[in-house]
Amino acid sequence: MRIRTAAIPLIAVAAIAAAAFWFLTAPQPLDASVLPDKPGDAAKGERLFWAGGCASCHAAPGAKDGDLLKLSGGVAIASPFGTFHAPNLSPDKAHGIGNWSTLDFVNAMKRGLAPDGSHLYPAFPYTSYQRMTVPDLVDLKAYLDTLPADATANKPHELPFPFSIRRGLGLWKWLYLDGETFAPDPTKSEAVNHGAYLVEGPGHCNECHTPRTALGGLEMNRALGGAPDPSGKGRIPDITPGPGGIGDWSAEDIANALETGFTPSFDSIGGTMAEVQRNMAKLPAEDRAAIAEYLKQVPPVAAAESPAKAK
C-alpha cells in the first residue's frame, strides 16, 4: 500500500510533464485567411526559385541543365544530428507535393509543418523561409506546379534517437522559429532592403554562413560571420565586411562574383558555393547588386570569431 501511495505523486508529475510536452510541441499552422485573393504568378515564382537555390538540394545529385527542374530529391545533407535526405519537391502526387494545397506549402515554408501537421526538420531551412512574404510563397508554389512531375520515392532520414522523434521539434521551434516576416528597415535604401530580403529570406545565406548553437539554432549575434561546415569538412567563410571576411571587396566585386563565379583575385568560387553562384547568376542584375549593397553594410564579425578568409 505504501509503495502504491508513494507512486501516485510520481505518476501525477509524469502526467503533467507529458501534457506540457504535448501542448508545447503542438503544431501551430497558419489558416487560409493569410492567402492573397489572386492566384500565384509563376513568372515571379521562377525568380524566387533561383534565389532560393531549390534545385541545389531537390534535384538529383549531379543534375545539370534541364534536369535541374526535375525536383526528384535525394541530396544527402550531413549534420551533427544525422543525415537528412532532401525530398521530392516535384508536382508528382504520390511522391512529391502534387497534392499539397497552396496553404500546405505556405505552412511548410513559414511554420515548418507537413500537410498532416507533423514537424519538418530544419535541415529544410524554414527558419529563413519564414521571412518571405506569403504572396511570394504563393508565386513560388505556382512555379513549382509547372515543373515536371517525378515519381522518385523519398529516402528516409538517417537519424539516431532522440532526433528521430519529430514531435520534439516543437520545443526547438519555441527557441528558434519566431514566425516573423521580413520587415524593411526605414533607415536603409530600397536596394539594401531588397538585398536583405533576398539574403535573409529566399537566399537563406545564414543557414550556412552563420554559426550554430549546440542545439542547431542560428547564432544571429554572429550573423554571416562564418561557420564550421556541418559535414565536418572545413569551414564556411565569413561574408561580412570584417577583416576575416570580404571587407576588401567592393559591392561591384560581390555582384560580379555572384554573376561570373570569379573573386576579385580571379580565383573561382568552389565547393557548395559554386552551385549557389550558378543559381544567383540566373537572377536579374539588380538582385545581385542589391545583395552586394546589403552585404557591404552588415555588422562585421571580429576576426577572432571568424578565422576563415573568404575564398
N, C-alpha and C positions, 0 to 999 in steps of 0.2 A: 504493500500500500504506500509506504514512504517513497519507494522508487518511482511509482507511478505519479505520486503527488509532486515530487521534485522535477519530474519531466515536463509537467504542464507549463511552467514558465518558459522553458527552452522551446517547446513546441509553439507557444504564442509568439516568441521572438522570431522564430524561423518563419512563421506565417506572415508576420508583419514585414519582415525583410523581403520575403518573396513578393508580397503585394506591392511594396515600394519599388522593387526592381521592375515588376511588370508595368507599373504606372510610368516610371521614369524612362523606360525603354520603348514605350508605345510609339508607333509611327504618328507623325503629325503632317498629313498631306494638305496641300492647298486644294481649294474647291474650284468649281468651274467658273465662279464669279471673277477669277483673275484673268480669264482669257479675253482677248480682244474680240470685237464683234465681227471683224473681217477675217477671211482665211489668210493663211501664210503666203508669203511671196517667195517662191523657190529661188528666184534670181538673187535676192538678198541673202537667202539661206546658203547659197553656194559660197558667197564671200565669207560667211561665218564658218563654214565647213573647213575652208583652208586656214583661216585664222586659228581655229581650234585644233588643227592637225589631226582630225578624226581618222584619216586614213593611216596615219603612222602606227596606231595601235590596232585599229579594227579591220584593216586589210590584211590579207595573208602575209606572213613573213616573206620578205623579198619581192613583194608585188611591185610592178612598175607600170607606168603609163596608164592605159585604160583599166588595168586590173586594180589600180588604186581605188576605183569606185565600186569594187566588189567587196563589201564590208563583211567578209565571212568570219572575221575574228581569228584568234589563235596565237597572237603575240604573247609570249611569256614575260611577265613583269616580276622580276626578283625583288624581294624586300626582306627586312629582318624578321617579318612575321610569317613568311612563307612565299610561295609562288602563286601569282594570280595569272589567269588566262583571259585576255580580252575577249568579250563575247561577240557573237554575230550581231551586227547592227544593221543588217540589210532588211528590206521590206518582206523577207520571207515570213510567212505566217506561222510556220511550225517552229523554226529555229531562230528567227530574227525578231524584229519589232513590228512586223506587219500587222499584228492585231492590237498594237498599242494605240490608244487614243492620243490626241494632242495633249490632253491633261495628264495622261500617264507619263508622257515624255517630259513635260514641264516638271512634274514631281520627281522624276529621276534626276533631272539636272539641278533643280534648286533644293530638293529635300533629300536626295539620295535614297529614293524609295522605288522598288519594283512595283508593277501594277497590282500585285497581290498584297502590297503593304510591307513586305519584308525589306529590311535594310540592305542597301548596296554597300559594298566595301569601298572605302575611299581611295583605293587604287584607281577607281574611276573618279576623276578629280572634281567632284561636285562642290568641294569647299571653295573652288574658284568659279565654277559654272554658276553657283548661286548668285554671283554678282551680275549676271546677264539679265537683261530685261525680258519680261515674258513675251512681248512682241518679237524680239529677236529669236527666242527659242521656238516660237511658232513658225517663224520663217525657216529656221534650220530644219525643223521636222518636215516642213513642206518640201524642202530639197531632198532630204533623206528618202522621202517617199518616192522620188523619181528615179532612184538608183536601182540597179539590177538586184533582183531577189536571189539569194544564195541559200542552198539547203544544207550547208555545213553545220553539223551539230556542235554545240558549245562544249568546251573542255572544262571539267570541274577544277576549281581551285585546289591547290595542294597546301593546306593549312593545318598546323597542329592544334590541339586543344590548348587553351580555350578560344583561340582566334577563329576556330571553325564554328563558334556559336554566334550566329548573326544578331540575335536579339541584343547581345551585349553592346552592339554598335550604337544603340540608343543612348547609352551613357557617354560614349565617345562624342556623339553629336552635341550633347549638352556642353561639352568643353570646347569644341572646335567648329561647330556649324551654327552661325548666328542668323542665317536666313535673310541677310540684308542684301538688297540690290545696290549696285554701284551708284553712288551719288556724286555728281560733278562738284569739284571744288570751285566756288565762285571767284576765288582769288587767282585762279590759273587760266591760261588761254584755252580756247576751244581745242586747239591742236593737242595740248598737253592732256586735257581731259579725255580726248578721244584715244590718245595713246595709253593713258592709264586704264581706260576701259578694256582695250584690247589686251594689255599685259595682264591685268588682274582678273579679267573675266574669261573670254573665249581662249585667249592665248595661254592661260594657266601657267605663266612663267614661274610663279612662286613655287609650284609643285616640285620643280627640280632645283631651282636656284636658291631656295630658302631652306635653312637647316630645320630639323625637326626635333621635337621633344622625344623622350623615351617612349611615349605613347603614340608617336607618329603624327602629332599635330604640328602645324607650322609655327615657327618662332618668328612672328611678324615684327618683333623689335629688331630683327636682323634680316629684314626682307631683301631678297635678291643678292645677298652677300656671299653666296657660295655655300655648298653643302657636300657632304660625302655622297658619292654615288650609291643609291640604295642596293645596287647589285654587289657592293663591296669592292668594286674595282675603280680606284681613283677618286677624283673629286670633281664636282661640277663647279665651274668658275663663278666668281663674283662678277656681276654685271652692273654694279653701282659705280658712281664716279670716284670712289675711293682709290687710294694708291695701289691696292691689291686687285683692283678691277679694271674698268675701262675709262678711267679718268682722263687718259691721254688721247682718247678717241673723240673726234668731233661728232656732232649729230649727223653730218654727211657721211662720215666713216661708218657709223652704225647702220644707217639706212642702206648704204652701198653693200655692206657685208650681208645684210638680210636679203638683198636682191641678187648678189653675184656669188656669195659663198666665200669671198676673199676678205681677209682682215687688212687693216692699213699697211701691215708689213708684208703683204702679199702671200701670207700663209693661207691655206684653205681650211675652212671650218670642217671639223671632223666629228666622229662619234655620233651619238644620237642627235646632236645639234645640227648635223648635216641634213637630216630629214626635216627638222623644224625649219631650217633655212629654205629648203625646197618648197615647203608649204607657204612660207612668207613671201617667196618670190612670185607667187600667184596672186598676191593681193595688189590692189591699186597702189601706186607710188605714194599717195597721200597717207595711206595707212602705215607704211613703213616709216615715212617721215614723222608721223605722229608718235609712233613707238620710240623713235630715236629722241625726239624732243622730251618725251616723258622720262626716259632713262637718264638723260643728262641732268635732270633736276631732282631725282630721288635722293634721299639721305644716304651719304656714303657710309659703308661699313668699315670699321677700323681694320687696318692691315693685319693686326694681331689676331683678329677673328676670322680673317679670310686669307689664308696663306697661298691660295692658288691664283696665279695670274691668268687672266683670260687669254685664250689662245685661239 
